[in-house]
Amino acid sequence: MLHLIPARQTRPDKDVIFALNAEATRRKQAGESVVNATIGSLMNDDGSLSILSTVTKVLREVPAREWAAYAPIPGTPQFNAAVIEDTFAGHIELKLAATAVATPGGTGALRHALMNYLQSGQKLLTPSFYWGPYQTLCEEHERGLETFRMFNDAGQLDAAALDAKLTEQLKSQGRALIFLNDPCNNPTGYSMTRDEWRQVVDVLLKHSASPVTLLVDMAYWLYAGAGDMRGFMHELKPLLGRVGLLFAWSGSKSYTHYGLRVGALIACEAEEKDRNATQAALAYACRGTWSNCVHGGMSAVTKLLTDQSLKSACDAERDVFKKLLQDRVSAFNAVAQPKGLEYPRYEGGFFVTVFHDNAEAQAEKMKSKGVYVVPQKGALRVALCSTAASDVPRLVDALAS
């Protein structure tokens, strides 16, 4: 007899992305020539993980007692303060309105948002191209997921589609939670302009009589192209006190230690009483889910954020990796555009999405050529973060075939 409850008896036993990565890895280990553009970790051109050596050094220096001891349930005060400062440097209004709790990676932050800002059975709203585990998180926590068309006919974020879908949701469920993964959206690589952010803010303010909350998923923000990576935050300030404002902060990509699981959920509330209530709710959710996060990981990341010499060393190392990634982006654009591939504006980030009407069949066809990508609805996700620049022409040829 299977004792699982009915809703859990038919869960898929494999994650699609990790299964494709495992298949590509097996073929490569067997001696085949394989281009593996599936996994979302930054890799060197030789296939090894890109790892910030300063982070590794600091992790080794964390005292054993800090690895062994429980951390405070919402995270150490030093860690939470450092994350807030890192996120809102130069944006004092947002910083003063912020409260935070530690989470196991950015995924934990997304989980807390779903459980604290939507009722059971209500639906998350996110663009039509989104990170697949958003759906998994919703299903696991008895929430639904709806999308709005991400791109209009001009290839820009479709604010009108957001407005229309948000109107529908508020009529049907009375509240809304929106996830926007920006900059360097996964899976498209798209980064919104300041004007696009202004359009989003205008839409949200239009509906601010209802409980509407925006979460900015910042997983890839340190890998954005040229310009001020915090510039878009200027556009968010009018939301304070009118629209819920959340930020999912992740140390995984920022510090190249994906298994450390250090993240945070930041909530901005204009009123102190609202901040206090939010902090209490999120801390309670921590206790009722994972209890607390890895003390040693928080200690290391706090030091990396607050010690200026270590921060500078990390930034310099990350700039090298960012250039490695940017070279791949440039190589892709140089060969993909002449081949006629259709994809969003791509200036930086771990991934790009190539539009295709029959993505599943195309991905299978590419596997026969030893090239692995991730099929999605109407598109193929390409992880340039794990693809050497020298493999980009072969990758593009397979995509265009």
N, C-alpha and C positions, 0 to 999 in steps of 0.2 A: 504493500500500500504506500502510495506517495502522500506524505503528510504535509506538503506545502499547501498553502491556501490556493484556491483556484487561480487567482490573479497572478500568481508567481510560478505557475506550473509550465508555462510555455515561453519562458524568457530565452532569448538567443544565448548560445553558449560561447560565442566568440564576438569580440569587437572587430568590425570590418577592417579598420585601419591596421590594427595590430596583427590581424590574420594575414593581410597582404604583405606587411613588412616581414613577417616570419617566413612566408613563401619565398619572397625575394631573397632573403638572407640564406635560406637553405640552398637555393640555386647558385648563389654566389659562392658559398662554401664548398659546393660540389665542383667548382671550377668554371662555371659559366660566366660569360660577360653580361653583367646586369647593371642597369641604371635604376636605382631604388629611390623614387621621388614620392614616397608615401609618408614617412615618419616625420613628426614635427619637432625634431631636435636639430640644433645647429651642429653641422659636422664639418670637419676640415676636409680638404680635397682628397686626403688619403683615406677617408672613411672613418676616421676616429672622431670621438666627441670633441667639440670645441669647449674647453673648460677654462674658466678664469682662474689662473694659478693663485692670485691673491685670495680668492674665496677659499680655495683648498687649504692654504696656509692658515688663514684665520680659523677655519673649522677645526683644524688640528690643535690649535692653541686654546680652544674652549676647555676650561677645567672639567675633569671627570664628574665632579659633583653637580655641575650644571646640566650635563647630559643625563645624569641619573635622577635628578630631582623633578618633582612635579612643577609645572609652571602654573601661574595664576590662571583661573578658568578663562577669562577674556584675553589672555596674553599678558606679557609683562608690560607695565606702564611705559618703560623705556622703549620697547619695541613699537608699541602703538603710537607713541609720540613721534618716533623717528619716521615711521611710515607716513603719518600725516604731514610732517615737515617735507619729506621727499616728494609727496604727491602735489602739495600746494605751494611749493616755494615760489614766492613772488605774488601769491594770490591770498592776501591776508583775510578777505571776507570769507572765503571758503575754509581756510585754515581755522579761523575762530569758531566756525559753525560745525566743525568736524568732531566726530567721535569714532572709535574703531575697536574691533575685536580681531584677534588672531584667528586664522583659519588654516586647515591643511591645504595649502595651495589656493589658487584662484577658484578651483572647483568648489571648495568649502564655502567661499564667499557667495558664489552663485546659489548654492544650496540654501544658505541662510536667507538670501533675498526671496527665493521662491516660497519658503515656508513662513516668512514674516510679513510679506507684502501681498500675497494672494491667499484666498481661501481655498480649501479643498475643492477640486473640480473646476476651478477657474483657470483661465488660459494666459500663459505668457505671450507677449507680442515681441517679435524680432524680425529682422529682414529675411527675405526669402533665401539668401545664402548665409548659412550660420554654421557654427561649430556643432557637429553631430551630437555630442554629449548633452547639449541643451535639451534635446528630446529625451535622452535617457534620464536626465535629472528630473524632468517634468513627470515622466511615467513613474519613476521610482517614488516620487513624493506626491502622487495622485493629483497632479496638475496637468493641464493640457498645453498645447503650443499652437499658436497661429502665426502666420507670417504676412507681411505686406511686401509688395513688389519692391525690390531693393533699388533697381535702376530704372529711371525714366528713359524715354527714347533718345535723350541727349547723352545718356551714359552717366548721369549724375544721380545722387541719392533722391529717391522719389518721395519728397515730402508730402505731396498730394495723396499718394497711396497710404502713407502713414496716417494722415489726417482722416481719411475715409475709414480705415480699419479701426483706428482708435475710437472714432464715433460709434461704430458698430459694437465694439467691445464694451464701451461704457453703457450703452443701451442694454446689453444682454447681461452684464455681470457687475456693473456699478463701480468698478475700479479697474485699474490697469497697471501692469508692470512691464516695462520695455527694456530689453537688453540690446545695447549697441556696442559691438566690439570694434573699437577704433582708438588710435590709428592702427593701420596694418591689419585690417579685418582678416580673420580666418573664416572662410577659405579663399577670399578673393584677392587679398593684398591691398584692397582699396583703402585710402585714407581720405576722410572728408575734409573739405575746405572750410575756412571760417564762415563763408557765406552759407554753406550747407548746414553747418551747426546752427547758424542764426535761424534758418528756416525750420529746423527741428524744434528749437526753443519756442518759436512763434506758434507752432502747432501745439506744443505742450501747454503753453500759457493759455491758449484758446480754450483748453479743456480743464483748466486748473480749478474749476468749481467742484470737480470730482476728485477722489483720491487717485492721482496719477503719480507713478514713480518711475524715474529713469535710472537704470544702472549702466554705467560706462565700464565695460570690460577692458581693462588696460594691460592685458597679458603681454602685448608686443610693443608697448609704447616706446621703449628705449631703442627700437630698431626702425623707427620712422625715418623718412628721408630728411633732407635739409630743412632747416627752420626750427622754430620754437616748439618743442614737443608739448609744452603746456599752453600754447597760444589759444587753443580752443576753449580753455577754461574761462577766459574772459567772457565768452558768449553764454556760459552757464549761470553766471551770477544772478541774472534776473529771475531764475527759478527758485532761489532761496526763499523759504517761507511760503511758497505757492505750490511747488511741485516737489515730491520726494526726490532726493538726489543721492545716489549711491555710487561707489567706486569699488570695483573688484581689483585689488592689488595683488600681484603675484611675483614671488621671487624666483620662480622656476626658470623662465627665459632670461630675466634680468641678470641672474647670477649663475646661470648655466648649471645649476644643480637641481635637476628635475625631480630627483628622488627625495630631496630634503623636505618637501611639502611645507614650505613656508609661504603664507599668504595672509591677507587681511580683507575684511569688509569695512569700508569707511562709509559713514552716513553723515550727511550735512543737514542740520536742522537749525533754523535761525533762532529759535527760542530755547533757552536753557532747560526748561521743563520738558520740552519735546526731546532734546538730546538725552536727558537723564532717563526718560522712559524708553527711548530707543536703545540706549546702552544696556539697560536692565533686560530688555527683551532679547537682545542679541547674546548677552552673557548667559542667560537662561538657556537659550538654544544651544550654545556651546556645551553646557553641562549635560544637556539631554541628548547630545549627538556623539561627540568625540571626547567630551569631558575637558581635555586641554590639549594643547599642541606641543611640539617638541621644544623643550626648554633650550637645549644647546643650539638648535637651529636659529631660534629667535635671538639668542645672545650673539651669535656670529653675525647675523644680518644687521642687528642693531649697531654693532661695532663698525661694520662696513658702511653704514649710512651716516654715522656720527663722527668717526675719526677721519679728518680731512685728508690726511696722507694716504690712508687706505682707500678712501673714496676716490681720490685722484688716480691712484694706481688701478683700481677697478675700471674707472671710466676710460683710461688709456688702453687697457687690454680689450675692453668691450669695443672701443673704436676700431681696433684691428679686425675684430670679428664682424663688425658692422660693415667695414670696407669689403671683407670677404663676401658677405652677402650682397652688398651693393654691386660688386663686380658681376655676380651671377644675374642680378636683376638687369643690369645693362646688357649682358650677353644675351639674355632671353629676349629682351625687347629688340635687339639688333637683328636677330634671326627670325623671331616669331612674326613680326609685322610684315616682312616681305613674303612670308609663307601664307599670309591671309588669315592667320588665327584670330579669332574674336575673343577678346578678354577685356576686363575693365582697365581703366588707367592704373598703371602699376609702377610705383616709384620706390617701393621698399617693403620689407616684411618677409616673413617665412614662406608664404604661399602666394600662388596666383591661381585663378580659376579660368579655364578655357571653356567657353560655351560649346556645347555639343548636343544635338538633338537625341542621339542614341549613345549616351555615355557608357552604359554597361557593356554594350557590344564593342565600342571603341577601346575600352580598357582591356577587355579580353584579347582583342586583336593586338594591342600593344604588348601584352604579356608574351605573346608568341615571338615578339622581337626582342624580348628581354628587358622591356621597359615597363616599370610599375608606377601607376598613378592611382588616385582614389576616385572612383565614379560617384557622382552625386546626381540629383535630379537636374537634368538639363546641362550638366557641366562635368568637367574633370578637374579635381583638385591636384595641383602640382606643388610638391614641397621642394622649392629651390634651396631651402635651408640645408637639405641633406644631399644636394646634387652638385658635384664638382663643375666648375665653369667649363672644363674641357668636355664634359658630357652633355652640355646644353644643346649643341647642334643635333646630336643623336636623339635626344629627348624631343626636340621640336619636330624633327623629321617623323618620328613615330606619332606625335600628336596630329601632324598634318596628313598622315597617310590615309 
